Amino acid sequence: MAVKKNADGTVDKRTKEGKAIAERMAKARAARAKSTTTKKSGTTLKRTQSGKVDKRTKEGKEIAARMAKARKAKNSLSNRLKRLFS
């Protein structure tokens, strides 16, 4: 089954196959929206008055350590060379 496409490469929704694809995508979007609204977030981080993560808690300290590691890796020699030659 060859799906007819428009000039820009998207599926032509005026054809029978295009309408079927669009219908399946709409059902999938609705199911995904329904499933995401019923889930609760797994972690509740303590936050400061301004809304930032409280770095005095165990989770906050772990987050701060990961961010420091990422900042350090961003300025490493190998990453600077990659940015220079890319």
C-alpha positions as a LaTeX table, in Angstrom:
\begin{tabular}{lrrr}
\hline
Residue & $x$ (\AA) & $y$ (\AA) & $z$ (\AA) \\
\hline
Met1 & 0.00 & 0.00 & 0.00 \\
Ala2 & 1.60 & 3.21 & $-1.15$ \\
Val3 & 0.46 & 6.20 & 0.82 \\
Lys4 & 0.00 & 9.31 & $-1.31$ \\
Lys5 & 2.06 & 12.24 & $-0.08$ \\
Asn6 & 1.88 & 15.98 & $-0.63$ \\
Ala7 & 4.65 & 18.02 & $-2.22$ \\
Asp8 & 6.09 & 18.79 & 1.23 \\
Gly9 & 6.31 & 15.07 & 2.09 \\
Thr10 & 3.38 & 14.84 & 4.52 \\
Val11 & 0.63 & 12.24 & 4.15 \\
Asp12 & $-2.28$ & 13.42 & 1.99 \\
Lys13 & $-5.26$ & 13.30 & 4.37 \\
Arg14 & $-7.80$ & 13.51 & 1.53 \\
Thr15 & $-7.15$ & 9.90 & 0.48 \\
Lys16 & $-8.72$ & 6.82 & 2.09 \\
Glu17 & $-5.38$ & 5.68 & 3.56 \\
Gly18 & $-4.56$ & 9.19 & 4.77 \\
Lys19 & $-7.89$ & 9.46 & 6.56 \\
Ala20 & $-7.30$ & 6.10 & 8.25 \\
Ile21 & $-3.84$ & 7.19 & 9.38 \\
Ala22 & $-5.17$ & 10.50 & 10.69 \\
Glu23 & $-7.91$ & 8.67 & 12.61 \\
Arg24 & $-5.41$ & 6.27 & 14.21 \\
Met25 & $-3.15$ & 9.17 & 15.17 \\
Ala26 & $-6.08$ & 11.02 & 16.77 \\
Lys27 & $-6.97$ & 7.93 & 18.81 \\
Ala28 & $-3.33$ & 7.51 & 19.89 \\
Arg29 & $-3.09$ & 11.18 & 20.91 \\
Ala30 & $-6.28$ & 10.91 & 22.94 \\
Ala31 & $-5.09$ & 7.73 & 24.67 \\
Arg32 & $-1.72$ & 9.30 & 25.47 \\
Ala33 & $-3.37$ & 12.43 & 26.86 \\
Lys34 & $-5.70$ & 10.32 & 28.99 \\
Ser35 & $-2.86$ & 8.17 & 30.36 \\
Thr36 & $-0.64$ & 11.13 & 31.21 \\
Thr37 & $-3.35$ & 12.94 & 33.16 \\
Thr38 & $-3.98$ & 9.93 & 35.43 \\
Lys39 & $-0.31$ & 9.49 & 36.37 \\
Lys40 & 1.21 & 11.29 & 39.33 \\
Ser41 & 4.78 & 12.43 & 39.37 \\
Gly42 & 7.05 & 9.97 & 41.16 \\
Thr43 & 8.99 & 12.49 & 43.20 \\
Thr44 & 7.99 & 15.59 & 45.04 \\
Leu45 & 11.01 & 17.76 & 45.57 \\
Lys46 & 11.11 & 20.27 & 48.37 \\
Arg47 & 11.23 & 23.73 & 46.92 \\
Thr48 & 12.21 & 27.11 & 48.32 \\
Gln49 & 9.86 & 30.09 & 48.49 \\
Ser50 & 11.03 & 31.25 & 45.04 \\
Gly51 & 10.25 & 27.84 & 43.51 \\
Lys52 & 13.81 & 26.55 & 43.14 \\
Val53 & 14.81 & 23.09 & 44.38 \\
Asp54 & 15.91 & 23.20 & 48.02 \\
Lys55 & 19.60 & 22.25 & 48.01 \\
Arg56 & 19.60 & 21.47 & 51.73 \\
Thr57 & 17.70 & 18.21 & 51.19 \\
Lys58 & 19.27 & 14.91 & 50.12 \\
Glu59 & 17.63 & 15.04 & 46.68 \\
Gly60 & 18.64 & 18.67 & 46.22 \\
Lys61 & 22.26 & 17.89 & 47.03 \\
Glu62 & 22.23 & 15.03 & 44.50 \\
Ile63 & 20.79 & 17.31 & 41.84 \\
Ala64 & 23.39 & 19.99 & 42.60 \\
Ala65 & 26.18 & 17.43 & 42.34 \\
Arg66 & 24.92 & 16.19 & 38.96 \\
Met67 & 24.65 & 19.75 & 37.67 \\
Ala68 & 28.19 & 20.56 & 38.83 \\
Lys69 & 29.48 & 17.45 & 37.10 \\
Ala70 & 27.66 & 18.42 & 33.88 \\
Arg71 & 29.03 & 21.97 & 34.02 \\
Lys72 & 32.55 & 20.63 & 34.52 \\
Ala73 & 32.19 & 18.16 & 31.63 \\
Lys74 & 30.83 & 20.90 & 29.35 \\
Asn75 & 34.13 & 22.80 & 29.58 \\
Ser76 & 36.39 & 19.76 & 29.30 \\
Leu77 & 39.15 & 19.78 & 26.72 \\
Ser78 & 37.59 & 17.04 & 24.61 \\
Asn79 & 34.24 & 18.85 & 24.48 \\
Arg80 & 35.92 & 22.15 & 23.63 \\
Leu81 & 37.74 & 20.43 & 20.76 \\
Lys82 & 34.47 & 18.89 & 19.55 \\
Arg83 & 32.81 & 22.32 & 19.55 \\
Leu84 & 35.82 & 23.83 & 17.78 \\
Phe85 & 35.85 & 21.29 & 14.94 \\
Ser86 & 32.12 & 20.72 & 14.50 \\
\hline
\end{tabular}
